[in-house]
Amino acid sequence: MDTIETTGRIPSDDASEQDVLAAVVAAARDAGFTLEPEQLEVVRRLAALPIGGDEPAHLYLWGAAGRGKTWLLDAFFAALPTPRRGRVHFHSFFRGLHASIHRLRTEAADAARATGEPGAGSRAAAGAVVNAVEQAVDELLDDVDVVLFDEFHVHDPGDGMLMIRLLEALFARQVTLLTSSNFRPQDLLPDPVYHHLFEPGIAMIEANMTVVELGGSADHRRTSPIRRRDGFARGSWSVAGEAADAHLATLGLHRPRPDEATTLAISGHTFRAAAAGDGTVWFTAAELLERPTSVGDYLAWTADYDRWVLDALPASHELTREARARFVHLVDALCDLGVELHVVAATDRETFITAPGLGRGGFARDAVRTRSRLALLREIG
């Protein structure tokens, strides 16, 4: 494998590729680290992709958590000479897609029922799903040559069916698709009960995309001496007690009084927060995780609150299966959106993330990603 020359340039047959490669290498240097051979090979593969041509190429980048997938794709994105590019997070995109489907279904069904034709409402509602996917793709690909779909994963069979429609529409356009994922294509929708439902989607990915694994043995989120304290990483993990309360107080976060409790209404449901206001929301784990909250709820609340406190988090083995899944999704959503999270738990972070409870119930691969992301939080005490 070629190595970086002293100028920071990597051998390439194309000047534009060379510029992109050099820009990514420089970005790594400015961030205080040197790209590993496996990362350099990925950058080389990315730089060679034809962008904006008549026959676009697509790349599916996967690997274990913390190997630098998102950083590499972000740096590559920033180095591209074209401004015609779009980036989307999985959770945010599907929240918008579900909202569009609900709206279009309702509008189509109401209009069809007005005709008085038997069964017209149901048929129109079904057709609204197709329309919503097409509309979402139109919005996603409006005036872009390349689109990045970050943190690609499929756990829900319903989302899997929508993703198949989405992939069909994406591959029909002259747009380069890039994705990052912790999962090999064959491991998407891992639940054996539902896995067969997404096999057509897996086949499309393998037929249309170059699948590249980013190897390496180090989880850079956990081992890097350089930690940028911004976004999600501004948060903290502390064990419940006086030290935790004192730490939060230094951040202007004081344990809520009983009269500060409030109700948050969303999607026809209500949830109780210990406190909410001035951009900060404080939840107990019992309310946020053990009750039927969803990723859509978390994303909606981040529009109003960019600082979260998750209080009274028990040991991972004491959480129900559903609560463990919600915790994983919560960390994903807040980390992806750069929302500050402060956790007050019954155990220290290492005990919580290494205990077998977090990975039980079919969430082993997700637990690895969650452990990596929680390592971004500063541990107190």
C-alpha positions as CSV (number, residue, x, y, z in Angstrom):
1,M,0.0,0.0,0.0
2,D,1.3,3.5,-0.8
3,T,2.4,5.7,2.0
4,I,2.0,9.4,2.5
5,E,4.8,11.4,1.0
6,T,6.5,14.2,3.0
7,T,4.4,16.7,1.2
8,G,1.2,15.1,2.5
9,R,0.2,14.1,-1.0
10,I,-0.7,10.6,-2.0
11,P,0.1,9.1,-5.4
12,S,-2.9,9.4,-7.8
13,D,-3.5,9.4,-11.5
14,D,-6.1,12.2,-11.3
15,A,-5.5,15.8,-10.2
16,S,-8.9,16.2,-8.6
17,E,-8.5,13.0,-6.8
18,Q,-5.1,14.2,-5.6
19,D,-6.6,17.4,-4.3
20,V,-9.3,15.5,-2.3
21,L,-6.8,13.0,-0.9
22,A,-4.5,15.8,0.2
23,A,-7.3,17.8,1.8
24,V,-8.4,14.8,3.9
25,V,-4.9,14.1,5.0
26,A,-4.5,17.8,5.9
27,A,-7.8,17.7,7.9
28,A,-6.5,14.8,9.9
29,R,-3.2,16.5,10.6
30,D,-5.1,19.7,11.7
31,A,-7.2,17.6,14.0
32,G,-4.1,16.2,15.6
33,F,-3.8,12.6,14.2
34,T,-2.4,10.6,11.3
35,L,-4.6,8.5,9.1
36,E,-4.1,4.8,9.5
37,P,-3.4,2.6,6.4
38,E,-7.0,1.2,6.4
39,Q,-8.4,4.8,6.6
40,L,-6.1,6.0,3.8
41,E,-7.3,3.1,1.6
42,V,-10.9,4.2,2.2
43,V,-10.1,7.8,1.3
44,R,-8.5,6.6,-1.9
45,R,-11.6,4.6,-2.8
46,L,-13.8,7.6,-2.1
47,A,-11.7,10.0,-4.1
48,A,-11.8,7.7,-7.1
49,L,-15.6,7.7,-7.2
50,P,-17.1,9.5,-10.3
51,I,-19.3,12.3,-8.9
52,G,-21.9,14.0,-11.1
53,G,-21.5,11.7,-14.1
54,D,-24.0,9.8,-16.1
55,E,-23.2,6.5,-14.4
56,P,-22.8,7.3,-10.7
57,A,-21.0,4.9,-8.4
58,H,-22.1,4.1,-4.9
59,L,-20.1,3.2,-1.8
60,Y,-21.3,1.4,1.4
61,L,-18.7,1.9,4.2
62,W,-19.1,-0.4,7.2
63,G,-17.0,-1.3,10.2
64,A,-17.0,-1.5,14.0
65,A,-17.9,1.5,16.1
66,G,-15.2,4.1,16.6
67,R,-13.1,3.3,13.5
68,G,-13.5,6.7,12.0
69,K,-16.2,6.1,9.4
70,T,-18.2,9.3,10.0
71,W,-15.1,11.4,10.3
72,L,-13.7,10.1,7.0
73,L,-16.9,10.7,5.1
74,D,-17.3,14.1,6.6
75,A,-13.8,15.1,5.7
76,F,-14.2,13.7,2.2
77,F,-17.5,15.6,1.8
78,A,-15.9,18.8,2.9
79,A,-13.1,18.3,0.3
80,L,-15.3,17.7,-2.6
81,P,-15.1,20.5,-5.2
82,T,-18.8,20.5,-5.9
83,P,-21.3,22.3,-3.6
84,R,-24.0,20.0,-4.9
85,R,-24.0,17.6,-2.0
86,G,-26.4,16.6,0.7
87,R,-26.0,14.8,4.1
88,V,-28.7,13.2,6.2
89,H,-28.9,11.2,9.4
90,F,-30.9,8.0,9.4
91,H,-33.1,8.9,12.4
92,S,-33.9,12.4,11.2
93,F,-34.7,11.3,7.7
94,F,-37.1,8.6,8.8
95,R,-38.8,10.8,11.2
96,G,-39.5,13.2,8.4
97,L,-40.5,10.3,6.1
98,H,-43.0,8.9,8.6
99,A,-44.5,12.4,9.1
100,S,-44.9,12.8,5.4
101,I,-46.5,9.4,5.1
102,H,-49.0,10.1,7.9
103,R,-49.9,13.5,6.3
104,L,-50.3,12.2,2.8
105,R,-52.3,9.2,3.9
106,T,-54.7,11.3,5.9
107,E,-55.1,13.8,3.0
108,A,-55.5,11.1,0.4
109,A,-58.0,9.0,2.5
110,D,-60.1,12.1,3.3
111,A,-60.3,13.1,-0.4
112,A,-61.1,9.6,-1.5
113,R,-63.8,9.1,1.1
114,A,-65.4,12.3,-0.1
115,T,-66.2,10.6,-3.4
116,G,-68.3,8.1,-1.6
117,E,-66.7,5.1,-3.5
118,P,-66.5,2.0,-1.2
119,G,-62.9,1.2,-0.2
120,A,-61.5,4.3,-1.9
121,G,-60.0,5.7,1.4
122,S,-58.0,2.5,2.0
123,R,-56.6,2.4,-1.5
124,A,-55.7,6.1,-1.5
125,A,-53.9,5.7,1.9
126,A,-51.8,2.8,0.5
127,G,-50.8,4.9,-2.5
128,A,-49.8,7.7,-0.2
129,V,-46.8,5.6,1.0
130,V,-45.4,5.5,-2.5
131,N,-46.0,9.2,-3.0
132,A,-44.3,10.0,0.3
133,V,-41.2,8.0,-0.5
134,E,-41.0,9.7,-4.0
135,Q,-41.4,13.1,-2.4
136,A,-38.8,12.3,0.3
137,V,-36.3,11.2,-2.4
138,D,-37.1,14.4,-4.5
139,E,-36.4,16.6,-1.4
140,L,-33.3,14.6,-0.5
141,L,-31.8,14.7,-4.0
142,D,-32.9,18.2,-5.0
143,D,-29.9,19.8,-6.8
144,V,-27.3,17.4,-5.5
145,D,-24.7,15.1,-7.2
146,V,-23.8,13.2,-4.1
147,V,-25.7,12.3,-0.9
148,L,-24.3,10.9,2.3
149,F,-26.6,8.7,4.4
150,D,-24.9,8.5,7.8
151,E,-25.4,5.7,10.4
152,F,-27.3,3.4,8.0
153,H,-29.1,0.6,9.9
154,V,-32.4,-1.3,9.7
155,H,-33.9,-2.7,12.9
156,D,-37.6,-2.2,12.4
157,P,-39.3,-4.3,9.7
158,G,-41.6,-1.4,8.7
159,D,-38.6,0.8,8.2
160,G,-37.0,-2.0,6.2
161,M,-39.9,-2.0,3.8
162,L,-39.7,1.7,3.4
163,M,-35.9,1.5,2.9
164,I,-36.4,-1.0,0.0
165,R,-38.6,1.6,-1.7
166,L,-36.1,4.3,-0.9
167,L,-33.2,2.3,-2.4
168,E,-35.1,1.6,-5.5
169,A,-35.8,5.3,-6.0
170,L,-32.2,6.4,-5.1
171,F,-30.6,3.9,-7.5
172,A,-32.8,5.2,-10.3
173,R,-31.3,8.7,-10.0
174,Q,-28.0,9.9,-11.4
175,V,-26.7,10.6,-7.9
176,T,-23.8,9.1,-6.0
177,L,-24.9,7.5,-2.7
178,L,-22.5,7.1,0.2
179,T,-23.5,5.3,3.4
180,S,-21.8,4.6,6.7
181,S,-22.9,1.7,8.9
182,N,-21.8,-0.5,11.8
183,F,-23.4,-3.4,9.9
184,R,-22.4,-5.5,6.9
185,P,-25.2,-5.5,4.4
186,Q,-26.0,-9.1,5.3
187,D,-26.4,-8.2,8.9
188,L,-29.1,-5.5,8.4
189,L,-32.4,-6.2,10.1
190,P,-30.7,-8.8,12.2
191,D,-33.8,-10.2,13.9
192,P,-34.1,-13.7,12.4
193,V,-37.9,-13.4,12.5
194,Y,-37.9,-10.5,10.1
195,H,-34.5,-10.7,8.4
196,H,-36.0,-12.2,5.2
197,L,-38.2,-9.2,4.7
198,F,-35.1,-7.0,4.0
199,E,-33.2,-9.5,1.8
200,P,-34.4,-7.7,-1.4
201,G,-32.8,-4.5,0.1
202,I,-29.6,-6.3,0.9
203,A,-29.5,-7.7,-2.7
204,M,-29.9,-4.1,-4.1
205,I,-27.1,-2.8,-1.9
206,E,-24.7,-5.6,-2.9
207,A,-25.6,-5.2,-6.6
208,N,-25.4,-1.4,-6.8
209,M,-22.8,-0.4,-4.2
210,T,-19.2,-1.1,-3.6
211,V,-19.1,-2.5,-0.1
212,V,-15.9,-1.5,1.8
213,E,-15.0,-2.5,5.3
214,L,-13.0,-0.1,7.4
215,G,-10.9,-2.3,9.6
216,G,-8.6,-1.6,12.5
217,S,-8.6,-2.8,16.1
218,A,-8.8,0.5,17.9
219,D,-12.0,2.2,19.0
220,H,-10.7,5.8,18.5
221,R,-13.6,7.3,20.6
222,R,-12.2,5.4,23.6
223,T,-8.5,5.5,23.0
224,S,-7.8,8.9,21.4
225,P,-6.0,11.3,23.7
226,I,-7.6,14.1,21.8
227,R,-11.2,14.7,22.8
228,R,-13.1,17.7,21.4
229,R,-15.6,18.8,24.1
230,D,-18.4,19.9,21.9
231,G,-21.8,18.7,21.0
232,F,-22.6,15.3,22.6
233,A,-19.1,15.2,24.0
234,R,-19.8,18.2,26.2
235,G,-21.9,15.8,28.3
236,S,-20.9,13.8,31.3
237,W,-21.5,10.5,33.2
238,S,-21.6,10.6,37.0
239,V,-22.7,8.2,39.7
240,A,-25.7,9.4,41.7
241,G,-24.8,11.3,44.9
242,E,-23.4,14.5,46.2
243,A,-20.5,14.6,43.7
244,A,-22.9,14.2,40.8
245,D,-25.1,17.0,42.0
246,A,-22.1,19.2,42.7
247,H,-20.8,18.6,39.2
248,L,-24.1,19.4,37.6
249,A,-24.4,22.6,39.7
250,T,-21.1,23.9,38.2
251,L,-22.9,23.7,34.8
252,G,-25.9,25.5,36.1
253,L,-27.9,22.3,36.4
254,H,-29.6,22.0,39.7
255,R,-31.7,19.0,40.8
256,P,-35.3,20.0,40.0
257,R,-37.8,20.7,42.8
258,P,-41.1,18.7,42.7
259,D,-43.0,21.8,41.6
260,E,-40.8,22.1,38.5
261,A,-42.1,18.8,37.0
262,T,-44.0,19.4,33.8
263,T,-45.8,17.4,31.1
264,L,-44.6,17.2,27.5
265,A,-47.2,16.3,24.9
266,I,-46.2,14.7,21.6
267,S,-47.9,12.5,19.0
268,G,-51.0,12.2,21.1
269,H,-49.1,11.1,24.2
270,T,-47.9,12.8,27.3
271,F,-44.6,12.3,29.2
272,R,-43.5,13.8,32.5
273,A,-40.2,15.6,32.7
274,A,-38.7,16.5,36.0
275,A,-38.0,20.0,34.6
276,A,-38.0,21.6,31.1
277,G,-37.1,25.1,30.0
278,D,-34.4,27.4,28.7
279,G,-33.1,24.7,26.4
280,T,-32.7,22.1,29.1
281,V,-34.8,19.0,29.8
282,W,-34.4,16.7,32.8
283,F,-35.9,13.2,32.6
284,T,-35.7,10.2,34.9
285,A,-34.9,6.9,33.3
286,A,-38.2,5.5,34.4
287,E,-40.1,8.1,32.5
288,L,-37.9,8.4,29.4
289,L,-36.9,4.7,28.9
290,E,-39.5,2.5,30.6
291,R,-42.4,4.4,29.0
292,P,-43.1,4.0,25.3
293,T,-41.1,6.9,24.0
294,S,-39.7,6.7,20.4
295,V,-36.8,8.1,18.4
296,G,-39.3,10.5,16.8
297,D,-40.0,11.9,20.2
298,Y,-36.4,12.4,21.0
299,L,-35.8,14.1,17.7
300,A,-38.8,16.4,18.2
301,W,-37.7,17.4,21.7
302,T,-34.2,18.2,20.5
303,A,-35.8,21.1,18.6
304,D,-36.5,22.7,21.9
305,Y,-33.9,21.3,24.2
306,D,-30.2,21.0,23.3
307,R,-29.1,20.0,26.8
308,W,-30.5,16.8,28.4
309,V,-30.2,15.2,31.8
310,L,-31.0,11.5,32.2
311,D,-31.4,10.9,35.9
312,A,-31.7,7.7,38.0
313,L,-30.4,5.4,35.3
314,P,-30.2,1.9,36.9
315,A,-27.6,-0.8,36.1
316,S,-28.1,-2.0,32.5
317,H,-29.2,-5.5,33.6
318,E,-32.1,-3.9,35.6
319,L,-33.5,-2.2,32.5
320,T,-36.3,-4.0,30.6
321,R,-35.5,-5.2,27.0
322,E,-37.6,-2.3,25.7
323,A,-35.8,0.3,27.9
324,R,-32.4,-1.0,26.7
325,A,-33.5,-0.5,23.1
326,R,-34.7,3.0,23.9
327,F,-31.4,3.8,25.6
328,V,-29.5,2.7,22.5
329,H,-31.7,4.8,20.3
330,L,-31.5,7.8,22.6
331,V,-27.7,7.8,22.6
332,D,-27.8,7.4,18.8
333,A,-30.2,10.3,18.3
334,L,-28.5,12.8,20.7
335,C,-25.0,11.9,19.5
336,D,-25.9,12.3,15.8
337,L,-27.5,15.7,16.4
338,G,-24.7,16.9,18.7
339,V,-27.0,17.3,21.8
340,E,-25.4,17.6,25.2
341,L,-26.3,14.6,27.5
342,H,-25.6,14.3,31.2
343,V,-26.2,10.9,32.7
344,V,-26.6,10.3,36.4
345,A,-26.5,6.6,37.0
346,A,-26.4,3.9,39.7
347,T,-23.1,2.7,38.4
348,D,-20.0,4.1,36.8
349,R,-19.9,4.2,33.0
350,E,-17.5,1.3,32.5
351,T,-19.6,-1.0,34.7
352,F,-22.7,0.0,32.8
353,I,-21.3,-0.4,29.3
354,T,-19.4,-3.6,29.9
355,A,-22.1,-5.4,31.8
356,P,-23.9,-8.1,29.8
357,G,-27.3,-6.4,30.3
358,L,-26.8,-3.7,27.6
359,G,-26.3,-6.2,24.8
360,R,-29.1,-8.6,25.7
361,G,-32.2,-9.1,23.7
362,G,-30.7,-8.9,20.2
363,F,-28.9,-5.6,20.8
364,A,-25.3,-6.9,20.9
365,R,-24.1,-5.0,17.8
366,D,-25.9,-1.8,18.8
367,A,-24.4,-2.1,22.3
368,V,-20.9,-1.9,20.8
369,R,-21.8,1.3,19.1
370,T,-23.4,2.7,22.2
371,R,-20.4,1.8,24.4
372,S,-18.2,3.7,21.9
373,R,-20.4,6.8,21.9
374,L,-20.7,6.8,25.7
375,A,-16.9,6.9,25.9
376,L,-17.2,10.5,24.5
377,L,-18.8,11.6,27.8
378,R,-16.6,13.0,30.5
379,E,-16.7,10.7,33.6
380,I,-17.1,12.6,36.9
381,G,-15.8,11.2,40.2
